[in-house]
Amino acid sequence: MGETTDTTIIVRVEKDEQQSGRYVIHFEHAAPLNVHEDVMIKYRLLKGTEVSLSFMEEIIRADEKNKAYVHALKYLQRKPKTRAELHRYLSQKAYEAEIIDTVLNQLEQEWLVDDASYAEAWLEQRVVRHHKGRRLVQQELKQKGVHARHIARAMDALDPEQERESALHAAHKKWRQTSGEPFLRKQKVAAFLARRGYPSDLARQAANQAASEEQFEETEE
């Protein structure tokens, strides 16, 4: 009987014509491997190289990590994502948890995933552009899996004047959509702002100010 061996030799390296940046590595006594160019270069997978079977397992895992990393980069090209959103996306692609965590850690080290900055940017965007209050935005960030400490830091950094102007803008718009007695209209506006996530005292102040300014404009006309 012939002796078994745990090593093999690369007999041929071919470019994969169907997948950009990937190569097919052919071995003497093992099935071929399809790997990314980065993996091929890192592990010096050249013709004539002797490779152990255990080393091949490491190559396979390295290529899986590379695939997950590329998938993550493509997902991030659309718009910034939180770590939890990326974890959920890569899990749906059936990558192992260990590989996902490794990729996410690398992305954080490269500042391509930064939940702290994401929380601040998301909060400002939702308050300034979409006229939502901090409580509603805080809930959105929780649903996106952002850690509580990042959310708290973002809330502390929010300019109170920005939130006040946001609430007033929303109050003016809602006032023009209501009808009835001024007192009831103010109540409707304040309740609307509270549902939008503004603190109750700010909601009342914005409703009162919007009512005064709108009524003044109506009398001027």
C-alpha positions in Angstrom: 0.0 0.0 0.0 1.2 3.5 -0.8 2.0 5.9 2.0 -0.5 8.8 2.5 0.9 12.3 2.5 -0.4 15.5 4.0 1.3 17.7 1.4 0.6 18.4 -2.3 2.2 20.6 -5.0 0.6 23.4 -7.0 0.8 22.3 -10.6 -1.0 25.1 -12.4 -2.4 28.6 -11.6 -5.2 30.0 -13.9 -7.0 33.2 -13.9 -10.8 32.8 -13.4 -12.3 34.3 -16.5 -15.8 34.4 -14.9 -14.9 36.2 -11.7 -12.7 39.3 -11.7 -9.7 39.2 -9.4 -9.9 35.5 -8.7 -7.7 32.6 -9.6 -8.0 28.8 -9.7 -5.2 26.9 -8.0 -4.6 23.4 -9.3 -2.9 20.8 -7.1 -1.2 17.5 -7.8 -3.3 15.3 -5.4 -6.2 17.6 -4.3 -9.2 19.4 -5.6 -8.5 22.8 -7.1 -9.2 26.0 -5.1 -10.7 29.2 -6.3 -9.2 32.1 -4.3 -9.0 35.9 -4.5 -5.8 37.5 -5.9 -5.0 39.0 -2.5 -5.0 35.6 -0.9 -2.9 34.1 -3.7 -0.3 36.8 -3.2 -0.3 36.7 0.6 0.2 32.9 0.7 2.5 32.9 -2.4 0.4 30.3 -4.2 2.7 29.8 -7.2 3.3 26.9 -9.5 5.7 24.4 -7.9 4.9 25.4 -4.3 4.5 22.6 -1.8 1.4 23.1 0.3 0.3 21.1 3.4 -3.3 20.1 3.8 -3.6 22.0 7.0 -2.2 25.0 5.3 -4.9 24.6 2.6 -7.5 24.9 5.4 -6.0 28.2 6.4 -6.1 29.4 2.8 -9.8 28.5 2.5 -10.6 30.4 5.7 -8.5 33.4 4.5 -10.5 33.4 1.2 -13.8 33.2 3.1 -12.7 36.2 5.1 -11.8 38.0 2.0 -15.2 37.3 0.4 -16.9 38.5 3.5 -14.8 41.7 3.5 -15.6 42.4 -0.1 -19.3 41.8 0.5 -19.2 44.3 3.4 -17.4 46.9 1.4 -20.0 46.7 -1.4 -22.8 47.0 1.2 -21.1 50.1 2.7 -20.8 51.7 -0.8 -24.6 52.5 -0.7 -24.5 54.4 2.6 -22.9 54.1 6.0 -24.0 51.2 8.2 -23.7 50.3 11.9 -21.8 47.3 13.0 -25.0 45.5 13.9 -26.5 46.1 10.4 -23.3 44.7 8.8 -23.3 41.7 11.1 -26.9 41.0 10.2 -26.1 41.4 6.5 -23.1 39.1 6.5 -25.0 36.5 8.6 -27.6 36.4 5.9 -24.8 35.6 3.5 -24.1 32.5 5.7 -20.6 33.5 6.9 -19.4 32.0 10.2 -19.7 34.2 13.3 -15.9 34.1 13.8 -15.2 35.4 10.2 -17.9 38.1 10.6 -16.4 39.4 13.8 -12.9 39.4 12.3 -14.1 41.4 9.3 -16.1 43.9 11.4 -13.1 44.4 13.7 -10.9 45.1 10.6 -13.5 47.6 9.2 -13.6 49.4 12.6 -9.8 49.6 12.6 -9.9 51.1 9.1 -12.6 53.6 10.3 -15.0 52.3 7.7 -17.4 51.3 10.5 -17.7 53.8 13.3 -20.9 53.6 15.3 -20.0 56.7 17.4 -19.7 59.0 14.4 -22.7 57.3 12.8 -24.9 58.1 15.8 -23.9 61.8 15.7 -24.5 62.1 11.9 -27.8 60.2 12.0 -29.1 62.3 14.9 -28.2 65.6 13.2 -29.7 64.5 9.9 -33.0 63.3 11.4 -33.4 66.4 13.6 -32.3 69.1 11.0 -33.6 67.6 7.7 -36.4 65.4 8.8 -37.6 67.4 11.8 -37.7 64.6 14.3 -37.1 64.9 18.1 -34.4 63.3 20.0 -36.5 60.6 21.6 -37.7 59.3 18.3 -34.2 59.3 16.8 -32.8 57.6 20.0 -35.3 54.8 19.3 -34.2 54.6 15.7 -30.5 54.2 16.7 -31.4 51.5 19.2 -33.2 49.6 16.4 -30.0 49.9 14.3 -28.0 48.2 17.1 -26.0 51.2 18.2 -24.5 50.9 21.7 -26.1 53.0 24.4 -22.9 54.8 25.1 -22.6 56.1 21.5 -26.3 57.1 21.6 -25.8 59.0 24.9 -22.7 60.8 23.5 -24.6 61.8 20.4 -27.5 63.2 22.4 -25.1 65.2 24.6 -23.5 66.7 21.4 -26.8 67.7 19.9 -27.1 71.5 19.7 -30.3 72.5 21.7 -30.8 75.4 19.3 -30.9 73.0 16.3 -33.5 70.9 18.0 -35.5 74.0 18.9 -35.5 75.3 15.3 -36.4 71.9 14.1 -39.4 71.7 16.4 -40.5 75.2 15.4 -40.3 74.4 11.7 -42.4 71.3 12.3 -44.8 73.3 14.4 -45.4 75.9 11.7 -46.0 73.3 9.1 -48.5 71.4 11.3 -50.3 74.6 12.4 -51.2 75.3 8.7 -52.6 71.8 8.4 -55.0 72.2 11.4 -58.2 74.1 11.9 -60.5 75.2 14.7 -60.0 77.3 17.8 -56.4 78.5 18.4 -56.3 76.7 21.8 -57.3 73.4 20.2 -54.9 73.9 17.3 -52.0 74.5 19.7 -52.9 71.3 21.5 -52.9 69.4 18.2 -49.5 70.8 17.3 -48.0 70.1 20.7 -49.3 66.5 20.6 -47.9 66.1 17.0 -44.5 67.3 18.1 -44.5 64.9 21.1 -45.2 62.0 18.8 -42.3 63.2 16.6 -40.0 62.6 19.6 -39.6 66.2 20.9 -39.5 66.7 24.7 -42.9 67.7 26.0 -41.7 71.1 27.2 -40.1 71.9 23.9 -43.2 70.7 22.1 -45.4 73.1 24.0 -43.0 76.0 23.5 -42.8 75.4 19.8 -46.5 75.1 19.5 -47.1 78.3 21.3 -44.5 80.2 19.4 -45.8 78.9 16.0 -49.3 79.8 17.0 -48.3 83.4 17.9 -46.3 83.9 14.7 -48.9 82.4 12.4 -51.7 84.4 14.0 -49.7 87.6 13.7 -49.1 86.9 10.0 -52.8 86.2 9.5 -53.8 89.6 11.1 -51.1 91.3 8.9 -52.8 89.9 5.8 
